[in-house]
């Protein structure tokens, strides 16, 4: 049987315009036909999320009588009738005339996440907000996962547009080419959580730190998923200034592995405590574009020489880093609530985690995974017992004359 989907929240808004005893209320709607007319989605309001299919005319009627068969040259292809008691019926016009359709009402957002109860307190997460800075292959998938978890508010920050080279690893697809990553990802997350309050900021965080500060102010957590060490240290300082918990993640050359850092300002290590110049030199990060490599390279390095540093990994190699960032984010946002994630706060006690996808690069000397658990191996997370550095130039008391290129935002601009 042909299936027709209408949206509860849109029907509720239509019902507010109709009172018992009034004549029937009939409104035109947008229909999208999919699977050769086997499935239809009906929109009474402009869709906030991605939608597919072939557009067609539709009509929704509030009345106490069954739906009438469409008639006339200007008749809609899909007609839906909604009774006062909430019953729905539908007819779809086809080559052989109108046929009865099975109408299903898509529930409101709160009902979409009822199966998460017991693991996540969805009501608590609905009151939480997160800022995601950097919407590339990692940040875009993190945004989708957090939207699926029932987060109430999300701030999306990025300066770029989606390019063809991004599509293979990005959560958005080829139909989003040329769009700003902020708006493309906003549409994507609305498809998972229609009630999600999304704010977008097309900001170059190195050039406009004030706009960045205004965008993330008032959020509960900062996700730093940018592609350069310079931008990460700007975000680290912002997290410290606003006392905002933050999750940092990055992948290394060819995505052979990566690391994730949780920053609880002034309770544990910040980015500058861990990512010293010596540390960064030992663990070169991945660049997906020449422009990103240029930001971190000395001025004397020629553009042609940067190509050797642009080595893109697979989406499956980035996924473990993104997943760990999501896990730490949910633990952070769920602190103080009851639920299945509460115990993870006792297990994920480390603030810094290392992952290896392959025995390559800095992991080349690691033994084969095998069956031993007494030696480091690929495809496992390792937590590092790191403490806050009292002499840190960002979160500690730096000694007089300390010189570090990551000391403050002005040095990074």
Buried (B, 14 or more C-beta within 10 A) or exposed (E): EBBBBBBBBBBEEBBEEBEEEEEEBBEEBBBBBBEEBEBBBBBBEEBBBBBEBEEBBBBBBBBEEEBBEBEEEEBBBBBBBBBEEEEBBBBBBEEEEBBEBEBEBBEEBEEBBEEBEEEBBBEBBBEBBBBBBBBBBBBBBBBBBBBBBBBBBBBBBBBBBBEEEBBEBBBBEEEBBEBBBBBBBBBBBBBBBBBBEBBBBBBBBBEBBEBBBEBBEEBBBBBBBBBBBBBBBBBBBBBBEBEBBBBBBBBBBBBBBBBBBBBBBEEBBBBBBBBBEEEBEEBBBBBBBBBBBBBBBEEEEEEEEBEEBBBBBEBEBBBBBBBBBBBBBBBBBBEEBEBEBBEBBEEBEBBBBBBBBBBBBBBEEBEEBEEEEEEBBBEEBEBEEBEBBEEBBBBBEBEEEEEBEBBBBEBBE
